[in-house]
Amino acid sequence: MAGWYELGSNDKGQFSFVLKAGNGEVILRSEQYVTKASAENGIESVQTNCGNDARYDRKEASDGRCYFNLKAGNHQVIGTSQMYKAAAGRDNGVESVKTNGVTKTVKAV
C-alpha cells in the first residue's frame, strides 16, 4: 500500500502535515504553518524534493538517537523525521520518504 499525507490544524488554527508510510507509520512531520495553503505548499515541496538524496540532512541528537530533516532547495526544513535508535533506522526512514513522498494522496484530519 502506498503512503499518504494527512493535513490538519491545531486548536490555535495553525496547519501541519505528516507523511505516513503504507503501514500507517508517520515518517515525516512538518512544522506549523499559519495558512492551509502554506501547508499545502509544504506538501508540494516534499513531493518535489523527496527523491533528491542531497536534500536530506542526517543528524544525531545529543542523546545519540538519529533523525533527519528534509530540506528544500533554499535550505529551509520542510519536515523532520521521528527519532531512531540507530543510523540504520534513520537511513531506512530516508528511503521510506523517498518512496512514499511522491504520493498525491492528501487526507484531511
C-alpha positions as CSV (number, residue, x, y, z in Angstrom):
1,M,0.0,0.0,0.0
2,A,1.3,3.5,-0.9
3,G,1.8,6.2,1.7
4,W,-0.3,9.4,2.1
5,Y,-0.2,12.8,3.7
6,E,-2.5,13.9,6.5
7,L,-3.2,17.6,6.6
8,G,-4.8,19.1,9.7
9,S,-4.9,22.0,12.1
10,N,-4.5,22.5,15.8
11,D,-6.6,24.4,18.4
12,K,-4.7,27.6,17.5
13,G,-5.7,27.4,13.9
14,Q,-2.2,26.5,12.6
15,F,-1.8,23.9,9.9
16,S,0.6,21.0,9.6
17,F,1.0,17.7,7.8
18,V,2.5,14.3,8.3
19,L,3.6,11.8,5.7
20,K,2.7,8.3,6.5
21,A,4.1,5.1,5.1
22,G,1.8,2.4,3.7
23,N,1.7,0.7,7.1
24,G,0.4,3.9,8.7
25,E,3.6,4.9,10.5
26,V,4.5,8.6,10.5
27,I,7.8,9.0,8.6
28,L,7.9,12.8,8.3
29,R,6.3,15.7,10.2
30,S,6.1,19.3,9.1
31,E,6.4,22.4,11.2
32,Q,3.4,24.6,11.9
33,Y,2.0,26.9,9.1
34,V,-0.2,29.9,9.5
35,T,-2.4,29.0,6.5
36,K,-3.7,25.9,4.9
37,A,-2.3,27.0,1.6
38,S,1.2,27.2,3.1
39,A,0.9,23.7,4.4
40,E,-0.2,22.5,1.0
41,N,2.9,24.2,-0.5
42,G,5.0,22.3,2.1
43,I,3.5,19.0,0.8
44,E,4.3,20.0,-2.8
45,S,7.8,20.8,-1.7
46,V,8.2,17.3,-0.1
47,Q,6.9,15.8,-3.4
48,T,9.4,17.8,-5.4
49,N,12.4,17.3,-3.1
50,C,12.0,13.8,-1.6
51,G,13.8,12.0,-4.4
52,N,17.0,14.1,-4.1
53,D,19.4,12.5,-1.6
54,A,21.3,15.8,-1.2
55,R,18.1,17.3,0.4
56,Y,18.4,15.0,3.4
57,D,20.3,16.3,6.4
58,R,21.1,13.3,8.5
59,K,21.6,14.2,12.2
60,E,22.5,12.7,15.5
61,A,20.8,14.2,18.7
62,S,22.8,14.8,21.9
63,D,21.4,11.6,23.4
64,G,22.8,9.5,20.5
65,R,19.5,9.0,18.7
66,C,19.4,9.7,15.0
67,Y,17.0,11.7,12.8
68,F,16.8,13.6,9.6
69,N,15.5,16.8,8.1
70,L,14.3,17.1,4.5
71,K,15.2,20.5,3.1
72,A,14.0,22.4,0.1
73,G,16.3,23.9,-2.5
74,N,16.5,27.1,-0.4
75,H,17.8,25.0,2.5
76,Q,14.7,25.5,4.6
77,V,13.5,22.5,6.6
78,I,10.3,21.0,5.1
79,G,9.9,18.2,7.5
80,T,11.6,16.2,10.3
81,S,11.6,12.5,11.0
82,Q,11.0,10.7,14.2
83,M,13.9,9.8,16.4
84,Y,15.7,6.4,15.6
85,K,17.9,4.4,17.9
86,A,20.5,3.8,15.2
87,A,21.7,5.3,12.0
88,A,20.4,2.3,10.1
89,G,16.8,3.0,11.2
90,R,17.2,6.7,10.1
91,D,18.6,5.6,6.8
92,N,15.6,3.3,6.3
93,G,13.3,6.3,7.2
94,V,15.0,8.4,4.4
95,E,14.4,5.6,1.9
96,S,10.7,5.4,3.0
97,V,10.3,9.1,2.5
98,K,11.9,8.8,-1.0
99,T,9.4,6.0,-1.8
100,N,6.2,7.5,-0.2
101,G,6.8,11.2,-0.6
102,V,5.8,11.4,-4.2
103,T,2.2,10.3,-3.4
104,K,-0.6,12.7,-4.4
105,T,-3.0,11.4,-1.7
106,V,-3.8,14.0,0.9
107,K,-6.3,13.2,3.7
108,A,-7.8,15.9,5.9
109,V,-7.8,15.1,9.6
